[in-house]
Amino acid sequence: VLDGASRAEAVKALLDSCSIAAKTAQRGEKHVVYLKLGEHITALMALTGAHATLLDYENVRAMKDLRNNVNRVVNCESANLGKLSNAVARQRMCIDKLMRDDRFRLLNDDLQATAYARLDHPEATLRELADILGISKSGVSHRLSRIEAMANDVAE
């Protein structure tokens, strides 16, 4: 924080000459020189000899980065679990509908095996069902889509 615009510009120019991109802003009567990028902040700390502060800052940045990555993974997993849960519920409702309407017996052996695998393993992913059935993941997806289509035909 500096008293005059010329001083702020001089500090900014000095930092720019050291490849540290600084910005200036006016806050009331004062002029502020600030850095936005973490790498420029660490470069300034190293340049001024603030090594202990630099290490503390880097530790904080590393912890924040780790926390952000964990949150990102958790959010992604949570979304995937939500999608899996919705798909499983929809598939089970379709299988139940076919059983109630006495149309389940019309499914071929492969579709029945897939339906029973889904009912027996509601938490299973398509990959896990594929392993159980000994077919490809896309094969399981195709069979479940056919079961859903047949159940929807019953509804119509």
N, CA and C of each residue as an Amber inpcrd file, in Angstrom:
protein
   468
   0.8640000  -1.1660000   0.0000000   0.0000000   0.0000000   0.0000000
   0.9120000   1.2300000   0.0000000   0.6910000   2.0950000  -0.9640000
   1.5550000   3.2710000  -1.1470000   0.7090000   4.5420000  -1.1870000
   1.3830000   5.6890000  -0.9200000   0.6700000   6.9670000  -0.8760000
   0.3550000   7.5330000  -2.2600000   1.2270000   7.3330000  -3.2230000
   0.9940000   7.9630000  -4.5090000   0.9750000   6.9780000  -5.6580000
   0.3030000   7.3850000  -6.7340000   0.2110000   6.5420000  -7.9260000
   1.5820000   6.3330000  -8.5510000   2.4360000   7.3490000  -8.5140000
   3.7660000   7.2180000  -9.1230000   4.6120000   6.1940000  -8.3820000
   4.4860000   6.1570000  -7.0620000   5.2150000   5.1510000  -6.2950000
   4.7030000   3.7470000  -6.6040000   3.4160000   3.6060000  -6.6940000
   2.8300000   2.3010000  -7.0140000   3.2950000   1.8430000  -8.3970000
   3.3170000   2.7470000  -9.3480000   3.7740000   2.3940000 -10.6970000
   5.2550000   2.0330000 -10.7070000   6.0560000   2.7040000  -9.8750000
   7.4940000   2.3980000  -9.7910000   7.7080000   0.9970000  -9.2120000
   6.9600000   0.6460000  -8.1770000   7.0670000  -0.6970000  -7.5920000
   6.6130000  -1.7320000  -8.6110000   5.5370000  -1.4370000  -9.3120000
   5.0310000  -2.3580000 -10.3440000   6.0860000  -2.5510000 -11.4250000
   6.7080000  -1.4870000 -11.8720000   7.7420000  -1.5740000 -12.9140000
   8.9370000  -2.3990000 -12.4240000   9.3280000  -2.2130000 -11.1750000
  10.4330000  -2.9830000 -10.6010000  10.0920000  -4.4750000 -10.5900000
   8.8930000  -4.8020000 -10.1530000   8.4660000  -6.2030000 -10.1260000
   8.3800000  -6.7680000 -11.5450000   7.8440000  -5.9860000 -12.4610000
   7.7490000  -6.4300000 -13.8580000   9.1310000  -6.7220000 -14.4320000
  10.1430000  -5.9350000 -14.0430000  11.5010000  -6.1510000 -14.5510000
  12.0910000  -7.4650000 -14.0210000  11.5190000  -7.9790000 -12.9260000
  11.9600000  -9.2630000 -12.3600000  11.0440000 -10.4040000 -12.8180000
  10.2590000 -10.1510000 -13.8510000   9.2910000 -11.1260000 -14.3940000
   8.2280000 -11.5330000 -13.3700000   7.8670000 -10.5870000 -12.5310000
   6.7860000 -10.7890000 -11.5640000   5.6650000  -9.8410000 -11.9710000
   4.5920000 -10.4100000 -12.4730000   3.4900000  -9.6050000 -13.0000000
   2.6580000  -9.0350000 -11.8530000   2.7850000  -7.7320000 -11.6600000
   2.0460000  -7.0420000 -10.6030000   0.9340000  -6.2100000 -11.2240000
  -0.0380000  -5.8960000 -10.3930000  -1.1410000  -5.0420000 -10.8250000
  -1.2750000  -3.9270000  -9.7930000  -1.9040000  -2.8330000 -10.2200000
  -2.1250000  -1.7220000  -9.2970000  -3.6070000  -1.4080000  -9.2270000
  -4.0040000  -0.8590000  -8.0870000  -5.3950000  -0.4350000  -7.9020000
  -5.4040000   0.7090000  -6.9020000  -6.4130000   1.5520000  -7.0150000
  -6.5560000   2.6410000  -6.0540000  -7.6620000   2.2690000  -5.0930000
  -7.3550000   2.4060000  -3.7930000  -8.3250000   2.1160000  -2.7300000
  -8.4090000   3.3680000  -1.8530000  -9.4080000   4.1490000  -2.1010000
  -9.5250000   5.4230000  -1.3860000  -8.3860000   6.3360000  -1.8020000
  -7.6460000   6.8400000  -0.8180000  -6.5130000   7.7260000  -1.0800000
  -5.2290000   6.9420000  -1.3650000  -5.2400000   5.6620000  -1.1000000
  -4.0340000   4.8360000  -1.2070000  -3.9920000   4.1070000  -2.5550000
  -2.7820000   3.7060000  -2.9080000  -2.5580000   2.9240000  -4.1210000
  -1.9590000   1.5910000  -3.7040000  -2.4680000   0.5290000  -4.2940000
  -2.0760000  -0.8290000  -3.9000000  -1.3770000  -1.5100000  -5.0700000
  -0.2960000  -2.1840000  -4.7790000   0.3680000  -3.0490000  -5.7510000
   0.1050000  -4.4690000  -5.2730000  -0.4130000  -5.3220000  -6.1620000
  -0.7520000  -6.6750000  -5.7290000  -0.3870000  -7.6990000  -6.7990000
  -0.2880000  -8.9280000  -6.3520000   0.0170000 -10.0590000  -7.2320000
  -1.1590000 -11.0260000  -7.1850000  -1.4850000 -11.5990000  -8.3200000
  -2.6060000 -12.5300000  -8.3580000  -2.1570000 -13.9870000  -8.4540000
  -1.0890000 -14.2380000  -9.1630000  -0.6720000 -15.6140000  -9.3860000
   0.2350000 -16.1050000  -8.2710000  -0.0350000 -17.3260000  -7.8060000
   0.7510000 -17.9160000  -6.7350000   2.2210000 -18.0140000  -7.0710000
   2.5230000 -18.3350000  -8.3290000   3.9340000 -18.4610000  -8.7080000
   4.6560000 -17.1210000  -8.6320000   3.9440000 -16.0200000  -8.8830000
   4.5590000 -14.7000000  -8.7790000   4.7410000 -14.3080000  -7.3150000
   3.7990000 -14.7280000  -6.4770000   3.9220000 -14.4600000  -5.0380000
   5.1420000 -15.1930000  -4.4860000   5.3000000 -16.4590000  -4.8630000
   6.4610000 -17.2240000  -4.3780000   7.7580000 -16.6490000  -4.9320000
   7.7480000 -16.1710000  -6.1690000   8.9540000 -15.5700000  -6.7490000
   9.3540000 -14.3170000  -5.9750000   8.3510000 -13.5030000  -5.5790000
   8.6440000 -12.3000000  -4.8020000   9.1970000 -12.6670000  -3.4240000
   8.6190000 -13.6820000  -2.7980000   9.1200000 -14.1100000  -1.4810000
  10.5640000 -14.6050000  -1.5900000  10.8470000 -15.3590000  -2.6280000
  12.2160000 -15.8590000  -2.8160000  13.1630000 -14.6950000  -3.0960000
  12.7250000 -13.7530000  -3.9070000  13.5520000 -12.5950000  -4.2600000
  13.8840000 -11.7440000  -3.0350000  12.9390000 -11.6330000  -2.1110000
  13.1460000 -10.7860000  -0.9320000  13.7430000 -11.5530000   0.2420000
  13.9770000 -12.8560000   0.0780000  14.6090000 -13.6360000   1.1420000
  13.6520000 -14.1220000   2.2130000  12.3880000 -14.1050000   1.9410000
  11.3850000 -14.5520000   2.9190000  11.1680000 -16.0590000   2.7690000
  12.2370000 -16.8100000   2.9830000  12.1950000 -18.2490000   2.7140000
  11.2670000 -19.0170000   3.6610000  11.2510000 -18.6510000   4.9360000
  10.3700000 -19.3440000   5.8880000   8.9070000 -19.1020000   5.5200000
   8.5970000 -17.8570000   5.1830000   7.2310000 -17.5160000   4.7680000
   6.8880000 -18.2240000   3.4650000   7.8590000 -18.3140000   2.5650000
   7.6640000 -19.0120000   1.3000000   7.3040000 -20.4750000   1.5420000
   8.0240000 -21.1320000   2.4510000   7.7260000 -22.5390000   2.7520000
   6.3310000 -22.6920000   3.3550000   5.9710000 -21.7840000   4.2660000
   4.6260000 -21.8300000   4.8540000   3.5590000 -21.6240000   3.7840000
   3.7980000 -20.6690000   2.9100000   2.8530000 -20.3760000   1.8290000
   2.7010000 -21.5820000   0.9030000   3.8050000 -22.1920000   0.5510000
   3.7540000 -23.3680000  -0.3290000   3.0360000 -24.5290000   0.3530000
   3.2320000 -24.6980000   1.6590000   2.5110000 -25.7410000   2.3880000
   1.0040000 -25.5010000   2.3450000   0.6060000 -24.2540000   2.5560000
  -0.8180000 -23.9070000   2.5000000  -1.3620000 -24.1640000   1.1020000
  -0.6020000 -23.7450000   0.0830000  -1.0450000 -23.9790000  -1.3060000
  -1.1720000 -25.4700000  -1.6030000  -0.2110000 -26.2670000  -1.1280000
  -0.2460000 -27.7100000  -1.3670000  -1.4570000 -28.3360000  -0.6810000
  -1.7490000 -27.9120000   0.5400000  -2.9130000 -28.4430000   1.2580000
  -4.2130000 -28.0620000   0.5490000  -4.3050000 -26.8140000   0.1020000
  -5.5040000 -26.3790000  -0.6180000  -5.6570000 -27.1580000  -1.9170000
  -4.5500000 -27.3620000  -2.6170000  -4.5820000 -28.1140000  -3.8640000
  -5.0320000 -29.5510000  -3.6140000  -4.4960000 -30.1630000  -2.5750000
  -4.8930000 -31.5210000  -2.2170000  -6.3700000 -31.5740000  -1.8610000
  -6.8320000 -30.6420000  -1.0400000  -8.2400000 -30.5920000  -0.6440000
  -9.1400000 -30.4000000  -1.8660000  -8.7430000 -29.5130000  -2.7590000
  -9.5340000 -29.2870000  -3.9720000  -9.6070000 -30.5420000  -4.8290000
  -8.4780000 -31.2450000  -4.9530000  -8.4710000 -32.4750000  -5.7460000
  -9.3400000 -33.5450000  -5.1050000  -9.2700000 -33.6640000  -3.7860000
 -10.1080000 -34.6470000  -3.0860000 -11.5790000 -34.2900000  -3.2700000
 -11.9170000 -33.0220000  -3.1100000 -13.3080000 -32.5960000  -3.2980000
 -13.7830000 -32.8690000  -4.7200000 -12.9150000 -32.6260000  -5.6920000
 -13.2680000 -32.8660000  -7.0850000 -13.5650000 -34.3510000  -7.3100000
 -12.7130000 -35.2110000  -6.7650000 -12.9080000 -36.6530000  -6.9180000
 -14.1800000 -37.0950000  -6.2050000 -14.3940000 -36.5880000  -4.9900000
 -15.5940000 -36.9510000  -4.2290000 -16.8480000 -36.4960000  -4.9740000
 -16.8310000 -35.2820000  -5.5060000 -17.9890000 -34.7860000  -6.2520000
 -18.2510000 -35.6320000  -7.4900000 -17.1950000 -36.0110000  -8.1780000
 -17.3380000 -36.8430000  -9.3700000 -17.9020000 -38.2070000  -9.0000000
 -17.3430000 -38.8160000  -7.9570000 -17.8270000 -40.1250000  -7.5030000
 -19.2730000 -40.0370000  -7.0470000 -19.5960000 -38.9700000  -6.3530000
 -20.9660000 -38.7790000  -5.8730000 -21.9340000 -38.6700000  -7.0490000
 -21.5510000 -37.9130000  -8.0580000 -22.3990000 -37.7790000  -9.2500000
 -22.5530000 -39.1270000  -9.9490000 -21.4530000 -39.8650000 -10.0490000
 -21.5160000 -41.1790000 -10.6910000 -22.4010000 -42.1360000  -9.9050000
 -22.3020000 -42.0960000  -8.5730000 -23.1530000 -42.9530000  -7.7540000
 -24.6180000 -42.5770000  -7.9060000 -24.8850000 -41.2910000  -8.0090000
 -26.2600000 -40.8390000  -8.2310000 -26.8080000 -41.3430000  -9.5530000
 -25.9910000 -41.2690000 -10.5930000 -26.4120000 -41.7690000 -11.9030000
 -26.6270000 -43.2760000 -11.8570000 -25.6990000 -43.9890000 -11.1930000
 -25.8270000 -45.4390000 -11.0690000 -27.0970000 -45.7880000 -10.3140000
 -27.3500000 -45.0950000  -9.2190000 -28.5330000 -45.3550000  -8.4060000
 -29.8140000 -45.1470000  -9.2110000 -29.8610000 -44.0490000  -9.9670000
 -31.0490000 -43.7780000 -10.7970000 -31.2250000 -44.8320000 -11.8780000
 -30.1350000 -45.2310000 -12.5110000 -30.2130000 -46.2370000 -13.5710000
 -30.6640000 -47.5780000 -13.0050000 -30.1050000 -47.9740000 -11.8660000
 -30.4680000 -49.2540000 -11.2510000 -31.9440000 -49.2420000 -10.8620000
 -32.4110000 -48.1500000 -10.2640000 -33.8250000 -48.0550000  -9.8740000
 -34.7260000 -48.1780000 -11.1020000 -34.3580000 -47.4840000 -12.1650000
 -35.1440000 -47.5400000 -13.4050000 -35.1500000 -48.9580000 -13.9800000
 -33.9930000 -49.6010000 -14.0030000 -33.8920000 -50.9590000 -14.5440000
 -34.7010000 -51.9440000 -13.7060000 -34.6150000 -51.8230000 -12.3950000
 -35.3530000 -52.7420000 -11.5260000 -36.8520000 -52.5390000 -11.6670000
 -37.2790000 -51.2840000 -11.8260000 -38.7120000 -51.0240000 -12.0270000
 -39.1840000 -51.6600000 -13.3270000 -38.3610000 -51.5760000 -14.3550000
 -38.7310000 -52.1800000 -15.6400000 -38.8170000 -53.7030000 -15.5220000
 -37.8720000 -54.3020000 -14.8310000 -37.8860000 -55.7530000 -14.6460000
 -39.1260000 -56.1550000 -13.8380000 -39.4010000 -55.4090000 -12.7690000
 -40.5960000 -55.6850000 -11.9570000 -41.8710000 -55.5460000 -12.7820000
 -41.9160000 -54.5370000 -13.6380000 -43.0870000 -54.3230000 -14.4850000
 -43.2870000 -55.5120000 -15.4220000 -42.2000000 -55.9980000 -16.0100000
 -42.3090000 -57.1600000 -16.9030000 -42.7860000 -58.3930000 -16.1320000
 -42.3160000 -58.5640000 -14.8960000 -42.7450000 -59.7020000 -14.0810000
 -44.2170000 -59.5830000 -13.7000000 -44.6380000 -58.3800000 -13.3060000
 -46.0450000 -58.1610000 -12.9350000 -46.9810000 -58.4150000 -14.1040000
 -46.5680000 -57.9930000 -15.2850000 -47.4060000 -58.1380000 -16.4870000
 -47.2760000 -59.5190000 -17.1130000 -46.5430000 -60.3960000 -16.4720000
 -46.3180000 -61.7580000 -16.9630000 -45.6760000 -61.7480000 -18.3620000
 -44.8030000 -60.7650000 -18.5860000 -44.0900000 -60.6860000 -19.8560000
 -42.6240000 -61.0690000 -19.6970000 -42.1830000 -61.2650000 -18.4600000
 -40.7880000 -61.6080000 -18.2060000 -40.4230000 -62.9040000 -18.9050000
 -41.3640000 -63.8520000 -18.9370000 -41.1090000 -65.1620000 -19.5670000
 -40.8630000 -65.0360000 -21.0660000 -41.2710000 -63.9010000 -21.6550000
 -41.0660000 -63.6840000 -23.0890000 -39.6360000 -63.2430000 -23.4180000
 -38.8890000 -62.8460000 -22.3800000 -37.4980000 -62.4590000 -22.6110000
 -36.6770000 -63.6980000 -22.9550000 -35.7110000 -63.5370000 -23.8470000
 -34.8520000 -64.6810000 -24.1490000 -33.9380000 -64.9680000 -22.9550000
 -33.2340000 -66.0870000 -23.0110000 -32.4070000 -66.5240000 -21.8800000
 -31.3500000 -65.4860000 -21.4940000 -30.7380000 -64.8400000 -22.4960000
 -29.7110000 -63.8400000 -22.2070000 -30.2940000 -62.6410000 -21.4570000
 -31.4500000 -62.1760000 -21.8930000 -32.0790000 -61.0320000 -21.2280000
 -32.5400000 -61.4120000 -19.8260000 -33.0520000 -62.6270000 -19.6620000
 -33.4560000 -63.0720000 -18.3220000 -32.2460000 -63.1550000 -17.3950000
 -31.1380000 -63.6990000 -17.9000000 -29.9230000 -63.8040000 -17.0790000
 -29.4460000 -62.4110000 -16.6640000 -29.5190000 -61.4620000 -17.5820000
 -29.1170000 -60.0880000 -17.2770000 -30.0570000 -59.4730000 -16.2430000
 -31.3440000 -59.7120000 -16.4020000 -32.3280000 -59.1840000 -15.4470000
 -32.0920000 -59.7670000 -14.0570000 -31.8820000 -61.0680000 -13.9750000
 -31.6260000 -61.6900000 -12.6710000 -30.3160000 -61.1790000 -12.0670000
 -29.3030000 -60.9760000 -12.9010000 -28.0330000 -60.4440000 -12.4010000
 -28.2480000 -59.0450000 -11.8250000 -29.0540000 -58.2160000 -12.5040000
 -29.3300000 -56.8680000 -11.9970000 -30.0890000 -56.9420000 -10.6820000
 -31.0840000 -57.8370000 -10.5970000 -31.8550000 -57.9620000  -9.3620000
 -30.9970000 -58.4880000  -8.2120000 -30.1070000 -59.4250000  -8.5180000
 -29.2520000 -60.0180000  -7.4850000 -28.1170000 -59.0920000  -7.0550000
 -27.7290000 -58.1600000  -7.9360000 -26.5940000 -57.2770000  -7.6630000
 -26.9780000 -55.8190000  -7.9530000 -27.8710000 -55.2540000  -7.1520000
 -28.3390000 -53.8890000  -7.4410000 -27.2460000 -52.8300000  -7.3390000
 -26.1840000 -53.1080000  -6.5950000 -25.1170000 -52.1220000  -6.4220000
 -24.0570000 -52.2230000  -7.5120000 -24.1560000 -53.2380000  -8.3560000
 -23.1110000 -53.5080000  -9.3520000 -23.1300000 -52.4860000 -10.4920000
 -21.9410000 -52.1340000 -10.9250000 -21.8020000 -51.2840000 -12.1100000
 -21.9730000 -52.1560000 -13.3530000 -22.0470000 -51.5330000 -14.5080000
 -22.1440000 -52.3020000 -15.7590000 -20.9160000 -53.1970000 -15.9260000
 -19.7470000 -52.6810000 -15.5530000 -18.5040000 -53.4670000 -15.6500000
 -18.5900000 -54.7100000 -14.7720000 -19.1050000 -54.5350000 -13.5540000
 -19.2360000 -55.6710000 -12.6360000 -20.2700000 -56.6750000 -13.1390000
 -21.3900000 -56.1810000 -13.6770000 -22.3860000 -57.0930000 -14.2590000
 -21.7970000 -57.8360000 -15.4500000 -21.0070000 -57.1400000 -16.2370000
 -20.3670000 -57.7760000 -17.3930000 -19.4660000 -58.9140000 -16.9390000
 -18.7120000 -58.6940000 -15.8740000 -17.8410000 -59.7430000 -15.3470000
 -18.6580000 -60.9270000 -14.8300000 -19.7540000 -60.6310000 -14.1660000
 -20.6240000 -61.6890000 -13.6470000 -21.2040000 -62.5260000 -14.7850000
 -21.6350000 -61.8370000 -15.8420000 -22.2930000 -62.5190000 -16.9640000
 -21.3050000 -63.0570000 -17.9960000 -20.0730000 -62.6180000 -17.9200000
 -19.0690000 -63.0670000 -18.8830000 -19.2480000 -62.4720000 -20.2680000
 -19.7410000 -61.2350000 -20.3040000 -19.9020000 -60.5350000 -21.5850000
 -19.2760000 -59.1500000 -21.4530000 -19.3610000 -58.3710000 -22.5190000
 -18.7810000 -57.0280000 -22.4860000 -19.7160000 -56.0540000 -21.7580000
 -19.1400000 -54.9480000 -21.3460000 -19.9100000 -53.8980000 -20.6920000
 -20.9840000 -53.3530000 -21.6350000 -20.6130000 -53.1730000 -22.8990000
 -21.6050000 -52.6780000 -23.8680000 -22.7040000 -53.7190000 -24.0950000
 -22.3500000 -55.0000000 -23.9810000 -23.3630000 -56.0500000 -24.1050000
 -24.3860000 -55.9610000 -22.9910000 -23.9150000 -55.7210000 -21.7720000
 -24.8330000 -55.5650000 -20.6360000 -25.7120000 -54.3440000 -20.8530000
 -25.1050000 -53.2440000 -21.2660000 -25.8510000 -52.0160000 -21.5080000
 -26.9310000 -52.2420000 -22.5650000 -26.5740000 -52.9230000 -23.6250000
 -27.5270000 -53.2030000 -24.7040000 -28.6750000 -54.0650000 -24.1920000
 -28.3560000 -55.0950000 -23.4200000 -29.4120000 -55.9790000 -22.8890000
 -30.3450000 -55.2160000 -21.9540000 -29.7800000 -54.3970000 -21.0770000
 -30.6200000 -53.6370000 -20.1560000 -31.4840000 -52.6260000 -20.9100000
 -30.9580000 -52.0560000 -21.9620000 -31.7500000 -51.1360000 -22.7940000
 -32.9060000 -51.8690000 -23.4520000 -32.6550000 -53.0850000 -23.9100000
 -33.7300000 -53.8910000 -24.5150000 -34.8050000 -54.2320000 -23.4890000
 -34.3720000 -54.5570000 -22.2610000 -35.3420000 -54.8480000 -21.2000000
 -36.1890000 -53.6150000 -20.9060000 -35.5450000 -52.4530000 -20.8170000
 -36.2800000 -51.2170000 -20.5780000 -37.2500000 -50.9050000 -21.7120000
 -36.7980000 -51.1310000 -22.9340000 -37.6690000 -50.8670000 -24.0860000
 -38.8940000 -51.7860000 -24.0520000 -38.6790000 -53.0340000 -23.7080000
 -39.8040000 -53.9700000 -23.6290000 -40.7700000 -53.5630000 -22.5130000
 -40.2450000 -53.1360000 -21.3850000 -41.1050000 -52.7030000 -20.2730000
 -41.8820000 -51.4630000 -20.6580000 -41.2530000 -50.5490000 -21.3910000
 -41.9410000 -49.3440000 -21.8200000 -43.0130000 -49.6580000 -22.8520000
 -42.7900000 -50.6690000 -23.6740000 -43.8200000 -51.1060000 -24.6240000
 -45.0350000 -51.6190000 -23.8780000 -44.8170000 -52.2980000 -22.7420000
 -45.9100000 -52.8000000 -21.9320000 -46.7360000 -51.6280000 -21.4060000
 -46.0540000 -50.5720000 -20.9960000 -46.7420000 -49.4060000 -20.4430000
 -47.6070000 -48.7380000 -21.5030000 -47.1340000 -48.7440000 -22.7410000
 -47.8880000 -48.0930000 -23.8030000 -49.0570000 -48.9570000 -24.2100000
